[in-house]
Amino acid sequence: MLYTLTLFGALFVATLTLMLGSGLLGSILSLRLSAEGFAAPVIGVIMSGFYIGLTLGTFVCPVIVRRVGHIRAFAAFAAVNTAATLLYPLFIAAPIWFLLRLLTGSSMMGLYMVVESWLNNRTEPQMRGRVFSVYMTMTFLGLGLGQLFLNVRDIDSSDLFLIVGICTALCLVPVVLTRSIHPDLPETASMQLNQLLRQAPMGLLGALVTGLIASAFYSLAPVFAQQSGLPIAMVARFMGLTILCGLVLQWPVGLLSDRFDRLQVLAVLALLACVAAELIILTAGRALVLLLVASGLYGGLVFTLYPVAVAHTNDRVDNREIVAASSSLILCYGLGACIGPLGAAVFMALLGPTGLYVYIALVAGLFGITVVVHQRLEKPKAEKPVPYTPVPYTSRVITSIHPYSESQSKEDEEVSG
């Protein structure tokens, strides 16, 4: 593990620094929009711009990377991201902020692609699992710890935007100073969605549902916490605890997923997430300790939904199709993420701040019930169980360094041999 950290130290430091800023920025924007008096639906539209930008960046960013190379592309994407961050406090207007969110999302997709393709190119097959797990840990740690910077300065000032800009600018340093060679950007083939829908419909739906839920949480949970009476310092802890519990519970849930039927695990996770969301509704504005406990439980359940959905899908597809299937799942997650903040914002406009978790409970509960009904009606299908592996939903390039692709390469070698 120490050798892995030293070999990819520059990229891991860049990832941690980048995600510190990214995690902080999302919370700043939703809190600032609320403080400026914007209605919940407007906040939802603006915050969804980031996920629309991520989806668009999937198609635009690879062209830029292939044209100018990884280091120049990374510098360009980081510059755009930094500039967009510093423009937010200068122009507090809904249309401008929506466009800036588009730019932020697109540039973040480019940054993800550069880092992940670099890791893929320099990773030996026997190190793939370790590299993947450390990268995922840096991603979650950055998102979770970034929330704590909310305590540093007042939301109404521009200081927090400056901190995000500093983090984004600093992530450039380890990348541009590295002496590593320029990697190739891997191709990200996708399966036909209708084919994947026939083979693993609940895996595909699980990715879509995770996008609907996770994007709503990242975009509007700070607003929920603030409007529920929590001070900014406690909003930071509320957000950070939820995200970090999502990291902590990956491995226990993974063990259960490997031992029991994954569809059953998926259904139980979704239904328990629904219960956890309802507990948050019941404890909001009443018992702080219980609210934090419910939030931690919620994070541990919701952030494991996507990896279980991926593992279930990989059980149902051929080894040669695993990488392409995972790429398609990330695309479905992105589509759901574009819609999530809008749907949650409508519920908040109708029901108040708890409308966010009413929306989440409804989506998670319907998904859990759908999985149970599907499992009862579906004819048994042949499966080849593969080990559970936590999966971040960053870019489609992440599928190239996924440990599952190691089995694919071994199979290719056996066939060619």
C-alpha positions as CSV (number, residue, x, y, z in Angstrom):
1,M,0.0,0.0,0.0
2,L,2.9,2.4,0.8
3,Y,4.4,1.7,-2.6
4,T,1.0,2.5,-4.2
5,L,0.7,5.8,-2.4
6,T,4.2,6.9,-3.4
7,L,3.7,5.8,-7.0
8,F,0.5,7.7,-7.4
9,G,1.0,10.3,-4.7
10,A,0.7,13.3,-7.0
11,L,-2.6,12.2,-8.4
12,F,-4.0,11.2,-5.0
13,V,-3.1,14.6,-3.5
14,A,-4.6,16.4,-6.5
15,T,-7.8,14.3,-6.1
16,L,-8.1,15.1,-2.4
17,T,-7.5,18.8,-2.9
18,L,-9.9,19.0,-5.8
19,M,-12.7,17.2,-3.9
20,L,-12.2,19.4,-0.9
21,G,-13.0,22.4,-3.0
22,S,-15.8,20.6,-4.9
23,G,-17.5,19.3,-1.8
24,L,-17.4,22.8,-0.2
25,L,-18.6,24.6,-3.3
26,G,-21.9,22.7,-3.6
27,S,-22.8,23.5,0.0
28,I,-21.8,27.2,-0.3
29,L,-23.9,27.7,-3.3
30,S,-27.1,26.1,-2.0
31,L,-26.7,28.0,1.3
32,R,-26.0,31.3,-0.4
33,L,-28.9,30.9,-2.7
34,S,-31.2,30.3,0.2
35,A,-29.8,33.3,2.1
36,E,-30.3,35.5,-1.0
37,G,-34.0,34.5,-0.9
38,F,-34.2,32.3,-4.0
39,A,-37.2,29.9,-4.1
40,A,-36.5,26.2,-3.7
41,P,-37.4,25.4,-7.4
42,V,-35.0,28.1,-8.6
43,I,-32.2,26.6,-6.4
44,G,-33.0,23.2,-7.8
45,V,-32.7,24.4,-11.4
46,I,-29.4,26.2,-10.7
47,M,-27.9,23.2,-8.8
48,S,-28.9,20.8,-11.5
49,G,-26.7,22.7,-13.9
50,F,-23.7,21.0,-12.4
51,Y,-25.0,17.5,-13.3
52,I,-26.1,18.7,-16.7
53,G,-22.5,20.0,-17.2
54,L,-21.1,16.6,-16.0
55,T,-23.2,14.8,-18.6
56,L,-22.3,17.2,-21.4
57,G,-18.6,17.0,-20.4
58,T,-18.7,13.3,-21.0
59,F,-18.9,14.0,-24.8
60,V,-16.9,17.3,-25.0
61,C,-13.9,16.7,-22.7
62,P,-12.4,13.6,-24.4
63,V,-12.0,15.7,-27.6
64,I,-10.0,18.3,-25.7
65,V,-7.8,15.8,-23.9
66,R,-6.9,14.0,-27.0
67,R,-6.1,17.2,-28.9
68,V,-3.8,18.9,-26.3
69,G,-2.7,16.2,-24.0
70,H,-3.4,15.4,-20.3
71,I,-1.4,18.0,-18.5
72,R,-2.5,21.0,-20.7
73,A,-6.1,19.8,-20.6
74,F,-6.0,19.4,-16.8
75,A,-4.6,23.0,-16.5
76,A,-7.3,24.3,-18.8
77,F,-10.1,22.5,-16.9
78,A,-8.7,23.7,-13.6
79,A,-8.5,27.3,-14.8
80,V,-12.1,27.2,-16.0
81,N,-13.2,25.7,-12.8
82,T,-11.3,28.3,-10.7
83,A,-12.6,31.2,-12.8
84,A,-16.2,30.0,-12.5
85,T,-15.8,29.7,-8.8
86,L,-14.5,33.3,-8.4
87,L,-17.3,34.6,-10.6
88,Y,-20.1,33.3,-8.4
89,P,-19.9,36.1,-5.8
90,L,-19.5,38.8,-8.5
91,F,-22.8,38.1,-10.3
92,I,-25.5,36.8,-8.0
93,A,-28.2,36.1,-10.6
94,A,-30.0,32.9,-11.3
95,P,-29.2,32.7,-15.1
96,I,-25.6,33.5,-14.6
97,W,-25.2,31.0,-11.8
98,F,-26.8,28.3,-13.9
99,L,-24.3,28.9,-16.7
100,L,-21.5,28.9,-14.2
101,R,-22.8,25.5,-12.8
102,L,-22.7,24.2,-16.3
103,L,-19.1,25.3,-16.7
104,T,-18.2,23.9,-13.3
105,G,-19.7,20.5,-14.1
106,S,-18.1,20.2,-17.5
107,S,-14.7,21.2,-16.2
108,M,-15.0,18.7,-13.3
109,M,-15.8,16.0,-15.8
110,G,-12.6,16.9,-17.6
111,L,-10.5,16.8,-14.4
112,Y,-12.0,13.4,-13.5
113,M,-11.2,12.0,-16.9
114,V,-7.5,13.2,-16.8
115,V,-6.8,11.8,-13.4
116,E,-8.6,8.5,-14.0
117,S,-7.1,7.8,-17.4
118,W,-3.7,8.6,-15.9
119,L,-4.3,6.1,-13.1
120,N,-5.5,3.5,-15.6
121,N,-2.4,3.9,-17.8
122,R,0.1,3.6,-15.0
123,T,-1.6,0.9,-12.9
124,E,-0.2,-2.6,-13.0
125,P,-3.0,-5.3,-13.0
126,Q,-1.9,-6.7,-9.6
127,M,-2.2,-3.1,-8.1
128,R,-5.6,-2.3,-9.7
129,G,-7.7,-3.0,-6.6
130,R,-5.4,-1.0,-4.3
131,V,-5.2,2.0,-6.6
132,F,-9.0,2.0,-7.1
133,S,-9.7,1.8,-3.3
134,V,-7.3,4.6,-2.5
135,Y,-8.7,6.8,-5.2
136,M,-12.2,6.2,-4.0
137,T,-11.2,7.0,-0.4
138,M,-9.6,10.2,-1.5
139,T,-12.8,11.2,-3.3
140,F,-15.1,10.5,-0.4
141,L,-12.7,12.1,2.2
142,G,-12.4,15.2,0.1
143,L,-16.2,15.6,-0.3
144,G,-16.8,14.9,3.4
145,L,-14.0,17.0,4.9
146,G,-14.6,19.9,2.5
147,Q,-17.9,20.5,4.4
148,L,-15.9,21.5,7.5
149,F,-14.6,24.6,5.8
150,L,-18.1,26.1,6.1
151,N,-17.0,27.0,9.6
152,V,-14.1,29.1,8.5
153,R,-15.9,32.2,7.2
154,D,-19.3,33.6,6.9
155,I,-21.6,32.4,4.1
156,D,-22.5,36.0,3.1
157,S,-18.9,36.9,2.3
158,S,-16.8,35.9,-0.7
159,D,-14.1,34.2,1.4
160,L,-15.4,30.7,1.1
161,F,-15.4,31.0,-2.7
162,L,-11.8,32.1,-2.5
163,I,-11.0,28.9,-0.5
164,V,-12.6,26.8,-3.2
165,G,-10.6,28.6,-5.8
166,I,-7.4,28.0,-3.9
167,C,-8.1,24.3,-3.6
168,T,-8.9,24.1,-7.3
169,A,-5.7,26.0,-8.2
170,L,-3.5,23.9,-5.8
171,C,-4.7,20.7,-7.4
172,L,-2.7,21.8,-10.4
173,V,0.6,21.7,-8.7
174,P,1.2,18.0,-8.2
175,V,-0.1,17.2,-11.7
176,V,1.9,19.8,-13.7
177,L,5.1,19.0,-11.8
178,T,4.9,15.3,-12.3
179,R,7.5,13.8,-14.6
180,S,5.3,10.9,-15.6
181,I,4.6,10.3,-19.3
182,H,1.4,11.4,-21.0
183,P,-1.0,8.5,-20.9
184,D,-3.6,7.6,-23.6
185,L,-7.2,8.3,-23.0
186,P,-8.9,4.9,-22.9
187,E,-12.0,4.3,-25.0
188,T,-15.2,4.1,-23.0
189,A,-17.5,1.7,-24.8
190,S,-21.0,1.4,-23.6
191,M,-23.6,-1.4,-23.9
192,Q,-26.8,-0.8,-25.6
193,L,-29.2,0.3,-22.9
194,N,-32.0,-2.0,-24.2
195,Q,-29.6,-4.9,-23.9
196,L,-28.6,-4.0,-20.4
197,L,-32.2,-3.5,-19.5
198,R,-33.0,-7.1,-20.5
199,Q,-30.1,-8.5,-18.6
200,A,-30.1,-6.4,-15.4
201,P,-33.1,-4.0,-15.3
202,M,-32.8,-3.4,-11.5
203,G,-29.1,-2.6,-11.8
204,L,-29.9,0.1,-14.5
205,L,-32.8,1.4,-12.4
206,G,-30.6,1.4,-9.3
207,A,-28.1,3.7,-11.0
208,L,-30.8,6.0,-12.2
209,V,-32.4,6.1,-8.7
210,T,-29.0,6.8,-7.0
211,G,-28.6,9.8,-9.3
212,L,-32.0,11.1,-8.4
213,I,-31.3,10.8,-4.7
214,A,-27.6,11.7,-4.4
215,S,-27.8,14.9,-6.6
216,A,-30.8,16.0,-4.5
217,F,-28.9,15.5,-1.3
218,Y,-25.7,17.3,-2.4
219,S,-27.7,20.2,-3.9
220,L,-30.3,20.8,-1.2
221,A,-29.4,19.1,2.1
222,P,-27.5,22.2,3.3
223,V,-30.6,24.3,2.7
224,F,-32.7,21.7,4.6
225,A,-30.3,21.8,7.5
226,Q,-30.2,25.5,7.7
227,Q,-33.9,26.0,7.3
228,S,-34.4,23.3,10.0
229,G,-32.6,25.6,12.5
230,L,-29.1,24.3,12.4
231,P,-26.3,26.9,12.7
232,I,-23.7,26.8,9.9
233,A,-21.1,25.0,12.0
234,M,-23.7,22.2,12.6
235,V,-24.7,22.2,8.9
236,A,-21.0,21.4,8.1
237,R,-21.0,18.5,10.5
238,F,-24.4,17.3,9.3
239,M,-23.1,17.2,5.7
240,G,-19.7,15.8,6.5
241,L,-21.0,13.0,8.7
242,T,-23.5,11.9,6.1
243,I,-20.8,11.7,3.4
244,L,-18.1,10.1,5.5
245,C,-20.6,7.4,6.8
246,G,-21.1,6.5,3.1
247,L,-17.4,5.7,3.0
248,V,-17.3,3.8,6.3
249,L,-20.2,1.5,5.6
250,Q,-19.0,0.4,2.1
251,W,-17.1,-2.6,3.4
252,P,-19.8,-4.0,5.8
253,V,-22.4,-3.7,3.1
254,G,-20.0,-5.3,0.6
255,L,-19.6,-8.3,2.9
256,L,-23.4,-8.7,3.1
257,S,-23.7,-8.2,-0.7
258,D,-21.2,-11.0,-1.3
259,R,-23.0,-13.5,1.0
260,F,-26.6,-12.9,0.2
261,D,-28.7,-12.4,-3.0
262,R,-27.8,-8.9,-4.3
263,L,-31.3,-8.1,-5.4
264,Q,-32.5,-8.7,-1.8
265,V,-29.6,-6.6,-0.5
266,L,-30.5,-3.8,-2.9
267,A,-34.2,-3.9,-1.8
268,V,-33.3,-3.9,1.9
269,L,-30.9,-1.0,1.4
270,A,-33.5,1.1,-0.5
271,L,-36.2,0.4,2.1
272,L,-33.9,1.1,5.0
273,A,-32.8,4.3,3.2
274,C,-36.5,5.3,3.0
275,V,-36.9,4.6,6.8
276,A,-33.7,6.7,7.5
277,A,-35.0,9.6,5.5
278,E,-38.3,9.4,7.4
279,L,-36.3,9.4,10.7
280,I,-34.5,12.6,9.5
281,I,-37.9,14.2,8.9
282,L,-39.1,13.2,12.4
283,T,-36.0,14.4,14.2
284,A,-35.5,17.7,12.2
285,G,-35.7,20.7,14.5
286,R,-36.2,18.5,17.6
287,A,-33.4,16.2,18.7
288,L,-30.0,17.1,17.2
289,V,-28.2,13.9,18.3
290,L,-30.9,11.7,16.8
291,L,-30.9,13.8,13.6
292,L,-27.1,13.3,13.2
293,V,-27.5,9.5,13.9
294,A,-30.3,9.3,11.3
295,S,-28.2,11.3,8.9
296,G,-25.2,9.0,9.3
297,L,-27.4,5.9,8.8
298,Y,-28.9,7.5,5.8
299,G,-25.5,8.2,4.2
300,G,-24.2,4.7,4.9
301,L,-27.3,3.2,3.2
302,V,-27.7,5.6,0.2
303,F,-24.0,5.8,-0.8
304,T,-23.8,2.0,-1.0
305,L,-26.9,1.7,-3.3
306,Y,-24.9,2.4,-6.4
307,P,-22.0,-0.1,-5.8
308,V,-24.5,-2.9,-5.1
309,A,-26.4,-2.0,-8.3
310,V,-23.1,-2.2,-10.2
311,A,-22.2,-5.5,-8.6
312,H,-25.6,-7.0,-9.4
313,T,-25.3,-5.9,-13.0
314,N,-21.8,-7.4,-13.3
315,D,-23.2,-10.7,-12.0
316,R,-25.6,-10.7,-14.9
317,V,-23.3,-9.7,-17.8
318,D,-20.4,-11.5,-19.5
319,N,-16.9,-10.7,-18.2
320,R,-16.1,-9.0,-21.5
321,E,-19.1,-6.7,-21.1
322,I,-18.4,-5.6,-17.5
323,V,-16.5,-2.4,-18.3
324,A,-19.0,-1.3,-21.0
325,A,-21.9,-2.1,-18.6
326,S,-20.3,0.0,-15.8
327,S,-19.9,2.9,-18.2
328,S,-23.5,2.7,-19.2
329,L,-24.5,2.7,-15.5
330,I,-22.6,5.9,-14.9
331,L,-24.4,7.5,-17.8
332,C,-27.7,6.5,-16.2
333,Y,-26.6,7.9,-12.9
334,G,-25.8,11.2,-14.7
335,L,-29.2,11.3,-16.3
336,G,-30.9,10.8,-12.9
337,A,-28.6,13.4,-11.3
338,C,-29.8,16.0,-13.8
339,I,-33.4,15.5,-12.6
340,G,-32.9,15.0,-8.9
341,P,-32.5,18.6,-7.7
342,L,-35.5,19.7,-9.7
343,G,-37.8,17.0,-8.3
344,A,-36.6,17.6,-4.7
345,A,-36.9,21.4,-5.0
346,V,-40.6,21.0,-6.0
347,F,-41.3,18.9,-2.9
348,M,-39.5,21.5,-0.8
349,A,-41.5,24.3,-2.3
350,L,-44.7,22.4,-1.4
351,L,-43.8,20.9,2.0
352,G,-41.0,23.1,3.3
353,P,-37.4,22.0,4.1
354,T,-38.5,18.4,5.0
355,G,-39.8,18.0,1.5
356,L,-36.3,17.0,0.4
357,Y,-36.4,13.9,2.5
358,V,-40.0,13.2,1.6
359,Y,-38.8,13.2,-2.0
360,I,-35.9,10.9,-1.1
361,A,-38.0,8.6,1.0
362,L,-40.6,8.3,-1.8
363,V,-38.0,7.6,-4.5
364,A,-36.1,5.1,-2.3
365,G,-39.2,3.4,-1.1
366,L,-40.7,3.0,-4.6
367,F,-37.4,1.6,-5.8
368,G,-37.2,-0.9,-2.9
369,I,-40.8,-2.1,-3.6
370,T,-40.1,-2.3,-7.3
371,V,-37.1,-4.6,-6.7
372,V,-39.1,-6.9,-4.4
373,V,-41.9,-7.2,-6.9
374,H,-39.5,-7.7,-9.8
375,Q,-37.6,-10.4,-7.9
376,R,-40.9,-12.3,-7.3
377,L,-42.0,-12.1,-10.9
378,E,-38.7,-12.6,-12.7
379,K,-37.7,-16.0,-13.9
380,P,-34.4,-17.1,-12.4
381,K,-31.3,-16.0,-14.4
382,A,-27.9,-17.5,-14.5
383,E,-25.4,-15.3,-12.6
384,K,-21.6,-15.4,-12.1
385,P,-21.1,-13.7,-8.8
386,V,-18.2,-11.2,-8.7
387,P,-16.7,-9.6,-5.5
388,Y,-18.3,-6.4,-4.3
389,T,-16.2,-3.3,-4.9
390,P,-17.1,0.2,-3.9
391,V,-17.5,2.4,-7.0
392,P,-17.4,6.2,-7.2
393,Y,-19.7,7.8,-9.8
394,T,-17.2,10.2,-11.3
395,S,-16.6,9.8,-15.0
396,R,-17.0,6.9,-17.4
397,V,-13.2,6.6,-17.5
398,I,-13.3,5.2,-14.0
399,T,-14.5,1.9,-15.4
400,S,-11.1,1.5,-17.0
401,I,-9.3,1.2,-13.7
402,H,-12.1,-0.8,-12.0
403,P,-10.8,-4.0,-10.5
404,Y,-13.4,-5.9,-12.6
405,S,-11.5,-5.1,-15.7
406,E,-8.6,-7.1,-14.5
407,S,-10.6,-10.3,-14.9
408,Q,-11.5,-9.2,-18.4
409,S,-7.9,-8.7,-19.4
410,K,-6.9,-12.1,-17.9
411,E,-9.7,-13.7,-20.0
412,D,-8.5,-11.9,-23.1
413,E,-5.0,-13.3,-22.5
414,E,-6.3,-16.8,-22.1
415,V,-8.2,-16.6,-25.3
416,S,-5.3,-15.2,-27.2
417,G,-3.0,-17.8,-25.7
